[in-house]
Amino acid sequence: QVQLVESGGGLVQPGGSLRLSCAASGSIFRNYDMGWYRQAPGKQRELVATITRGGSTNYVDSVKGRFTISRDSAKNTVYLQMNSLKPEDTAVYYCNAARWGIVEYWGQGTQVTVSS
């Protein structure tokens, strides 16, 4: 049973923007903190941003001021708005759901490529 479904990846030029979406089942959205990880070729998966059930957010330093994570309770969806994209943001982005800091659910991933 698919619990998290991502969309919104693609190819964008440096300086451009993309918005990723992660649709979750209602039970997950209500009970879990949500986040986005990314994995670039040859690199380990890294945490990009998180948002708690209460709406508190946290970002890795490299995306602060450029990325914004948000959640829409009416749509059971988490978003990652990515602005001023750089080539080093190129990666597969994964949505996740966590409780007490432990990730329990992963999405299938969506490719983001930043290139001219």
N, C-alpha and C positions, 0 to 999 in steps of 0.2 A: 504494500500500500504506500503510494507516494504521498509524503507528508509536506515536502517543501518543493516548490516549483519556481525556478528562476527564469527571468527573461530580461531582455534589454541590452545584451552585449552586442559588440560589433566592432567595425573598423572606424577609427576617428583620427583626424589629424592632430598633431600637437597643438595644445591650446584649446582644443574643443571640449565638448561636454557629452556625457552620457548619463542616463538614469537607469539603474538596475532595479528590478522588482523581484520580490520573493513572496509568493502566495503560500500561506500556511493553512493547515486545517485549524478550525476554530479552537479546538482544545489545546493545541500547541501554542497558538498565538496568545491565548489568555494566561497560560501557565508558565511560559518560558521567557527568558531573556533571549534576544535575537542578535545576530551579528553577521559580519561578512569577513571571510578570510580570502586570501588570494595566493596563488602558486604560480610563479614564473618558471620557465624552462630551466632545469638544472638547479633550482633553488627549493628550499623548504617552504612549506605552507606557512604564511604569516597572518596574524590577526590584523585586520584593517580598521574595523569599527564595531562597536557594540552599543546596544540600547536595551536598557532594562525594561521590565514591565511598567515601571513607574515613569519611564521616559528619560532617565539619566543616560548620557552618552559618553563614549570614550573613543579616542582615535589614536592610531599610531602616529608618531611625530611627522613622518614623511607625507601624510595626507592632511594634516591639520590646516584649516583655512581654505582647503580646496574641496574636500568631500564632506557631505552631510548625510547622516543616517537619520531616518525617521520611520514612524510606524503609524498605520491607519487602522484603527480598531474596527471601523465600519467595513473595511475590505479584508481584514485579516492579512494585511500585506505590509512588508517592510521594504523600504526604499534605500538606495544608496545613490545620492546625487553626486556626480563626479564632474568637477569643473577644472579648468586649466590643466588638462591631462598632459602627461609627459610620457615619452617613450618607456621610461622605467615603470610606468603603471601597467604595462602590458603583462597580462597574466590571465589565468582562469580564476574567476571569482566564484566563491562558494558561499551560499547562505547557510546559516546554522542556527540551531536552537539549543540553549543550554540552561541548566539549572545548577545552582551552587558552583558555578564555574566549570562544570563538566558538560561538554558538548554531547548531546544525545542523538541529534538528528542533523543530517547533512542534505543539502540539495545536490543536484547532479552537476552543477557548475555551468558557467557561461563565459565564453571567451571575450576578452576585451583586448583589442590591439590598437596601439597608438603609434601611428606611422604616417609619414608624408609620402 
